[in-house]
Amino acid sequence: MNKEFEEDIRYASSITKLSETELKVLKEADAAAEELVMPEYEHYMNHEFNTEAIPVAKKHGLFGIPIPVEYGGLGLSPMVHSLVQMRLGQLGLGFATLYDVQTFIAANIISRWGSDEQKLKHLKPMASGDSIFSFCLTEPEAGSDPNMMSTTYTKEGSGYVINGTKYLITNGSICDHMILFAKSKDGNGITSFIINSKSEGFSVGTVLKEKIGLFTSDTAMLDFENVHVEKEDIIGTEGKGLHIAYSALLNGRLGIGSACIGVIEASLSASIKRAKERIQHGKEIGKHQLIQQHISAMRQNLEMARWPVLKAVLEKEAYDKNPDNEALLKNADINSALAKRIASRLAFESADRAVQVHGGFGYSLMSPVGQLFLDSRVARIYEGTDEIQDLKIASDVLGAGYSAYA
Ligand SMILES: Cc1cc2nc3c(=O)[nH]c(=O)nc-3n(C[C@H](O)[C@H](O)[C@H](O)COP(=O)(O)OP(=O)(O)OC[C@H]3O[C@@H](n4cnc5c(N)ncnc54)[C@H](O)[C@@H]3O)c2cc1C
């Protein structure tokens, strides 16, 4: 098993006892990640979506991890889920981003807010990986402030029609279903819907190829022109869409924070190897003290990022056991913001140090660290930017009346 992953498991085991079944699943995740190293590298070099990732994850059963057993999943804890994502993060954030949207966000939304019919229809194919989801919130003019969205729905016949454009959507051009957020034209607020990607009136616009990293992840613009949905496609209560989006992003941030642990580990392990192999000025660069400083800093970053992520996992577990408790929800929410904010900053900083340790070779995709550097940058943007997390954290500390925006 991967040495860093063994350490993650050992660390988690000091907090929560992991069962034999859970350890077996983690072994599968390790095998999947190992199998994905070469395909991920090759597709990254070609700046293209990694078509091999979904089949490998399906084969190793990774999509079913958080989905309840009665709906075809493994029903495992947020701790196991987080550990799996740490392992995937060692590959960079390409597949971890797909996995985050599918399992941390979409599966969570349907398990938590879906009707019995929606659960029966969607969770089983999600657990097997036969149905891939996207999460469509952002628009060209509505990013940090989703209230500004202009995608609309309006009543028509027995259901509704949807019109608008979504932007920067992970899994956008490859998904089977979408969780879409739209604003009522009749003043009923923002509502979330499940939409089949084969629906008439839906089309994929531009697939974003000009990203500065994350090449193996699919990111697309999506257009909705009079797309018909039925009343049964509404998730939860009409008008409560943003509440659902925010509760899903809580979970998504846990996933991204976890993947960032993997980025730090991969940055450190590649740097240790390079520091022992590369010789300059008559000795291994690892014997130059300023290189040791980078190694030490990455090691410290790992230690500093781990606990906030695991603490957020524990807070999420507490909330899951009591999902109507508002105080537990708030705790889980703020801890997942802290986890993502801290881990993403430290992941980017670690990948930057790893590039430095690798010198000119590090500034290329031939090295293992170039990808980590490019990919980790996005973790400070998606699922709530650094600034949005800072505002959330500050208003939590300062208390009522100190929210920077309504
Ligand atoms: C690769 C990638 C994948 C993505 N995947 C998805 C996806 O699957 N689904 C989805 O819905 N979205 C997705 N996104 C979109 C992402 O969530 C948004 O980019 C992000 O929320 C920020 O929105 P924005 O880009 O419009 O930036 P803006 O909101 O325009 O922000 C620009 C800057 O202003 C700052 N800012 C904004 N408001 C405030 C404020 N009140 N106070 C202080 N500073 C502020 C921001 O922090 C940022 O620094 C993805 C983005 C990327 C890059």
The ligand as an SDF file (V2000), in Angstrom:
LIG
                    3D

 53 58  0  0  0  0  0  0  0  0999 V2000
  -12.2090   24.2270  -12.7330 C   0  0  0  0  0  0  0  0  0  0  0  0
  -13.4700   24.7370  -12.1120 C   0  0  0  0  0  0  0  0  0  0  0  0
  -14.5140   23.8630  -11.8680 C   0  0  0  0  0  0  0  0  0  0  0  0
  -15.7250   24.3490  -11.3510 C   0  0  0  0  0  0  0  0  0  0  0  0
  -16.7730   23.4750  -11.1540 N   0  0  0  0  0  0  0  0  0  0  0  0
  -17.9880   23.9780  -10.8110 C   0  0  0  0  0  0  0  0  0  0  0  0
  -19.1440   23.1250  -10.7520 C   0  0  0  0  0  0  0  0  0  0  0  0
  -19.0530   21.9110  -10.9580 O   0  0  0  0  0  0  0  0  0  0  0  0
  -20.3430   23.6790  -10.4580 N   0  0  0  0  0  0  0  0  0  0  0  0
  -20.4860   25.0060  -10.2030 C   0  0  0  0  0  0  0  0  0  0  0  0
  -21.6070   25.4410   -9.9760 O   0  0  0  0  0  0  0  0  0  0  0  0
  -19.4070   25.8420  -10.2450 N   0  0  0  0  0  0  0  0  0  0  0  0
  -18.1770   25.3540  -10.5360 C   0  0  0  0  0  0  0  0  0  0  0  0
  -17.0880   26.2030  -10.6090 N   0  0  0  0  0  0  0  0  0  0  0  0
  -17.2760   27.6190  -10.3610 C   0  0  0  0  0  0  0  0  0  0  0  0
  -16.7050   28.1050   -9.0350 C   0  0  0  0  0  0  0  0  0  0  0  0
  -17.4330   27.5930   -7.9650 O   0  0  0  0  0  0  0  0  0  0  0  0
  -16.6440   29.6370   -9.0940 C   0  0  0  0  0  0  0  0  0  0  0  0
  -15.6110   29.9740  -10.0070 O   0  0  0  0  0  0  0  0  0  0  0  0
  -16.4060   30.2780   -7.7410 C   0  0  0  0  0  0  0  0  0  0  0  0
  -17.4970   30.0880   -6.8770 O   0  0  0  0  0  0  0  0  0  0  0  0
  -16.1320   31.7890   -7.8430 C   0  0  0  0  0  0  0  0  0  0  0  0
  -17.0640   32.4250   -8.6730 O   0  0  0  0  0  0  0  0  0  0  0  0
  -16.5520   33.3430   -9.8590 P   0  0  0  0  0  0  0  0  0  0  0  0
  -15.5790   32.5650  -10.6620 O   0  0  0  0  0  0  0  0  0  0  0  0
  -17.7220   33.8900  -10.5630 O   0  0  0  0  0  0  0  0  0  0  0  0
  -15.7550   34.5060   -9.1680 O   0  0  0  0  0  0  0  0  0  0  0  0
  -16.3850   35.8640   -8.5850 P   0  0  0  0  0  0  0  0  0  0  0  0
  -17.5290   35.5490   -7.7080 O   0  0  0  0  0  0  0  0  0  0  0  0
  -16.5700   36.8200   -9.7030 O   0  0  0  0  0  0  0  0  0  0  0  0
  -15.1980   36.3630   -7.6430 O   0  0  0  0  0  0  0  0  0  0  0  0
  -14.0790   37.1250   -8.1400 C   0  0  0  0  0  0  0  0  0  0  0  0
  -13.2680   37.5550   -6.9260 C   0  0  0  0  0  0  0  0  0  0  0  0
  -14.0790   38.4090   -6.0910 O   0  0  0  0  0  0  0  0  0  0  0  0
  -14.1060   37.8750   -4.7660 C   0  0  0  0  0  0  0  0  0  0  0  0
  -15.3890   38.1780   -4.1420 N   0  0  0  0  0  0  0  0  0  0  0  0
  -16.6390   37.9020   -4.5890 C   0  0  0  0  0  0  0  0  0  0  0  0
  -17.5550   38.3280   -3.7050 N   0  0  0  0  0  0  0  0  0  0  0  0
  -16.8770   38.8810   -2.6590 C   0  0  0  0  0  0  0  0  0  0  0  0
  -17.2490   39.4860   -1.4240 C   0  0  0  0  0  0  0  0  0  0  0  0
  -18.5280   39.5910   -1.0420 N   0  0  0  0  0  0  0  0  0  0  0  0
  -16.2610   39.9410   -0.6140 N   0  0  0  0  0  0  0  0  0  0  0  0
  -14.9580   39.8090   -0.9540 C   0  0  0  0  0  0  0  0  0  0  0  0
  -14.5400   39.2500   -2.1090 N   0  0  0  0  0  0  0  0  0  0  0  0
  -15.4930   38.7800   -2.9410 C   0  0  0  0  0  0  0  0  0  0  0  0
  -13.8770   36.3800   -4.9420 C   0  0  0  0  0  0  0  0  0  0  0  0
  -13.4200   35.7840   -3.7620 O   0  0  0  0  0  0  0  0  0  0  0  0
  -12.8450   36.3810   -6.0550 C   0  0  0  0  0  0  0  0  0  0  0  0
  -11.5670   36.6180   -5.5250 O   0  0  0  0  0  0  0  0  0  0  0  0
  -15.8630   25.7240  -11.0660 C   0  0  0  0  0  0  0  0  0  0  0  0
  -14.7710   26.5890  -11.2520 C   0  0  0  0  0  0  0  0  0  0  0  0
  -13.5930   26.1180  -11.7900 C   0  0  0  0  0  0  0  0  0  0  0  0
  -12.4560   27.0870  -12.0230 C   0  0  0  0  0  0  0  0  0  0  0  0
  1  2  1  0
  2  3  1  0
  2 52  2  0
  3  4  2  0
  4  5  1  0
  4 50  1  0
  5  6  2  0
  6  7  1  0
  6 13  1  0
  7  8  2  0
  7  9  1  0
  9 10  1  0
 10 11  2  0
 10 12  1  0
 12 13  2  0
 13 14  1  0
 14 15  1  0
 14 50  1  0
 15 16  1  0
 16 17  1  0
 16 18  1  0
 18 19  1  0
 18 20  1  0
 20 21  1  0
 20 22  1  0
 22 23  1  0
 23 24  1  0
 24 25  2  0
 24 26  1  0
 24 27  1  0
 27 28  1  0
 28 29  2  0
 28 30  1  0
 28 31  1  0
 31 32  1  0
 32 33  1  0
 33 34  1  0
 33 48  1  0
 34 35  1  0
 35 36  1  0
 35 46  1  0
 36 37  1  0
 36 45  1  0
 37 38  2  0
 38 39  1  0
 39 40  1  0
 39 45  2  0
 40 41  1  0
 40 42  2  0
 42 43  1  0
 43 44  2  0
 44 45  1  0
 46 47  1  0
 46 48  1  0
 48 49  1  0
 50 51  2  0
 51 52  1  0
 52 53  1  0
M  END
$$$$
